[in-house]
């Protein structure tokens, strides 16, 4: 008896690995192209602000997500007919994570950190951070769901969504001379729009219920410490540079 889905078996293990490898390579190329666009458009201080912004979105989404992204993968991988329930719970968690991002942004703004990091402050930036944090969580978790489903082609396509959207947005920001603020907007909107698109790739109607939300949270608690430790191990240094 195998745990692989019919889609994975039809594609074949070797071809599945090749598809994912190629998509990850294209995604990396798109991300590198985005860096080149930013390097040509804004100076070192602007690039530092964008890097700090991305790190904050990633850190807060992982911490506030409480391990539910990994739990979504496990739940779908073990019981395929729970996809709708998991997606419903993920949608609710996206709103909760975004709300947590808004609260943290407001607290940071009250002590002047956004002005120091990004040269901007106020409700507009706080809302942008909330959208970016929620979007980062949604994009990451829906990609976990696609992987858990064993749908190789959809997963391979999913890896491309946010990097391609980011590259397109960064090109627009660069060509229109949007400055640092334009690139910050792209970093927040790309995962938010990409996450919504990935929901469409999942192909299941969300079923929202208190039981599903609690189950995802209970499963996530076991994965949460590892998720936080992993993200801190290679992102905290960038954030600390912005603080000091």
C-alpha positions in Angstrom: 0.0 0.0 0.0 1.4 3.4 -0.9 0.7 6.9 0.4 1.4 8.5 -2.9 -1.6 10.1 -4.6 -2.8 9.0 -8.0 -1.5 12.2 -9.5 2.0 11.5 -8.2 2.0 7.9 -9.4 0.9 9.0 -12.9 3.7 11.6 -13.1 6.3 9.2 -11.8 8.8 9.8 -9.0 11.7 10.8 -11.3 9.6 13.2 -13.4 8.0 14.6 -10.3 11.4 15.4 -8.8 12.4 17.0 -12.1 9.3 19.2 -12.3 9.8 20.5 -8.8 13.5 21.0 -9.3 12.9 23.0 -12.5 10.2 25.1 -10.9 12.3 25.9 -7.9 15.1 26.9 -10.3 12.9 29.2 -12.2 11.6 30.7 -8.9 15.1 31.3 -7.8 16.0 33.0 -11.1 12.9 35.2 -10.8 14.0 36.2 -7.2 17.5 37.0 -8.4 16.1 39.1 -11.2 14.0 41.0 -8.7 17.2 41.7 -6.7 18.9 43.1 -9.8 15.9 45.3 -10.5 16.0 46.7 -7.0 19.8 47.1 -7.1 19.4 49.2 -10.3 16.6 51.3 -8.8 17.4 52.1 -5.2 20.5 52.6 -3.2 22.0 50.5 -0.4 19.8 52.0 2.3 16.7 51.3 0.3 17.7 47.7 -0.3 18.4 47.3 3.4 14.9 48.6 4.2 13.3 46.2 1.8 15.4 43.3 3.2 14.3 44.2 6.7 10.7 44.5 5.6 10.8 41.0 4.1 12.4 39.5 7.2 9.8 41.0 9.4 6.9 39.7 7.3 8.5 36.2 7.3 9.3 36.2 11.0 5.9 37.4 12.2 4.0 35.1 9.8 5.9 32.1 11.2 5.6 33.1 14.8 2.0 34.1 14.6 1.1 31.0 12.5 1.9 28.8 15.5 3.0 25.9 13.4 -0.3 25.6 11.6 1.4 25.6 8.2 3.2 22.4 8.9 0.1 21.0 10.5 -1.9 21.7 7.3 0.6 19.6 5.3 0.4 16.7 7.7 -3.4 16.8 7.9 -3.9 16.8 4.2 -1.2 14.2 3.6 -2.8 11.8 6.0 -6.5 12.4 5.3 -7.1 13.7 1.8 -10.8 14.4 2.3 -10.0 17.0 4.9 -8.7 19.5 2.3 -11.8 21.7 2.5 -11.7 21.7 6.3 -7.9 22.6 6.3 -8.3 25.3 3.7 -11.2 26.8 5.8 -9.1 26.8 8.9 -6.2 28.3 6.9 -8.4 31.1 5.8 -9.4 32.0 9.3 -5.8 31.7 10.5 -4.7 34.1 7.7 -7.0 36.7 9.1 -5.8 36.1 12.7 -2.1 36.2 11.6 -2.8 39.4 9.7 -4.5 40.9 12.7 -1.5 40.0 14.8 0.8 41.7 12.3 -1.3 44.8 12.5 -1.1 44.9 16.3 2.7 44.4 16.2 3.1 47.0 13.6 1.1 49.5 15.7 3.3 48.7 18.8 6.5 49.1 16.7 5.2 52.4 15.3 4.5 53.7 18.8 8.3 53.5 19.6 9.4 54.8 16.2 10.9 51.6 14.7 9.2 51.7 11.2 10.4 55.3 10.8 13.9 54.1 11.6 13.8 51.0 9.4 11.7 52.2 6.4 11.6 56.0 6.6 7.8 55.8 6.9 5.2 55.3 9.6 1.5 55.6 10.2 -1.6 53.6 9.5 -0.9 53.0 5.9 2.4 51.2 6.6 0.8 49.3 9.5 -1.9 48.1 7.2 0.7 47.2 4.6 2.5 45.1 7.1 -0.7 43.3 8.2 -1.5 42.5 4.5 2.1 41.3 3.9 2.1 39.1 7.1 -1.2 37.5 6.3 -0.3 37.0 2.7 3.0 35.4 3.6 1.3 33.0 5.9 -1.4 32.2 3.3 1.0 31.7 0.4 3.3 29.4 2.5 0.5 27.4 4.0 -1.5 26.8 0.7 1.8 25.6 -0.8 2.1 23.2 2.0 -1.4 22.0 1.3 -0.6 21.4 -2.4 2.5 19.4 -1.4 0.5 17.4 1.1 -2.1 16.6 -1.6 0.7 15.0 -3.7 -0.3 17.1 -6.7 3.1 17.5 -8.3 2.2 19.7 -11.3 0.1 22.1 -9.1 2.9 22.2 -6.5 5.5 22.9 -9.2 3.3 25.7 -10.5 2.8 27.0 -7.0 6.5 27.5 -6.4 6.4 30.0 -9.3 3.5 32.2 -8.3 4.9 34.5 -5.7 8.4 35.0 -7.3 6.8 35.8 -10.7 4.3 38.2 -9.2 7.2 39.8 -7.2 9.3 40.2 -10.3 6.5 41.8 -12.2 5.7 44.1 -9.4 9.3 45.1 -8.9 9.7 45.8 -12.6 6.7 48.2 -12.4 8.2 49.8 -9.3 11.5 50.2 -11.0 10.2 51.5 -14.3 7.8 54.0 -12.6 10.5 55.2 -10.2 8.4 54.2 -7.2 11.4 54.3 -4.9 11.8 52.3 -1.7 8.1 52.6 -0.8 7.1 51.1 -4.2 9.2 48.1 -3.5 7.8 47.7 0.0 4.3 47.6 -1.4 5.3 44.9 -3.9 6.8 42.7 -1.1 3.5 42.9 0.8 1.1 42.4 -2.1 2.9 39.7 -4.0 2.5 37.0 -1.3 -1.1 38.2 -0.6 -2.2 38.0 -4.2 -0.1 34.8 -4.7 -1.7 33.2 -1.7 -5.2 33.9 -3.1 -4.1 32.4 -6.5 -2.7 29.3 -4.7 -6.1 28.8 -3.0 -7.5 28.4 -6.5 -4.9 25.7 -7.3 -5.9 23.7 -4.3 -9.3 23.1 -5.9 -11.4 22.6 -2.8 -14.1 24.7 -1.4 -13.2 26.0 2.1 -15.2 24.5 5.0 -15.0 26.7 8.0 -15.6 25.2 11.4 -14.5 25.7 14.9 -13.4 22.0 15.1 -11.1 22.3 12.1 -9.5 25.5 13.4 -8.9 24.0 16.9 -7.5 20.8 15.3 -5.0 22.7 13.1 -3.9 24.7 16.2 -3.5 21.6 18.3 -1.4 19.9 15.6 0.6 23.1 15.0 1.8 23.4 18.6 4.1 20.4 18.1 5.8 21.9 15.0 5.8 25.5 16.1 9.1 25.5 18.1 11.0 23.9 15.2 9.5 26.4 12.7 10.5 29.4 14.8 14.0 28.0 15.5 14.5 27.4 11.8 13.4 30.9 10.7 15.4 32.6 13.4 18.5 30.7 12.5 18.9 32.5 9.2 16.7 35.6 9.4 17.3 37.1 12.8 20.7 38.5 11.9 19.2 40.8 9.2 16.5 42.1 11.6 19.1 42.8 14.4 21.2 44.8 11.9 18.2 47.0 11.4 17.6 47.4 15.1 21.2 48.3 16.0 
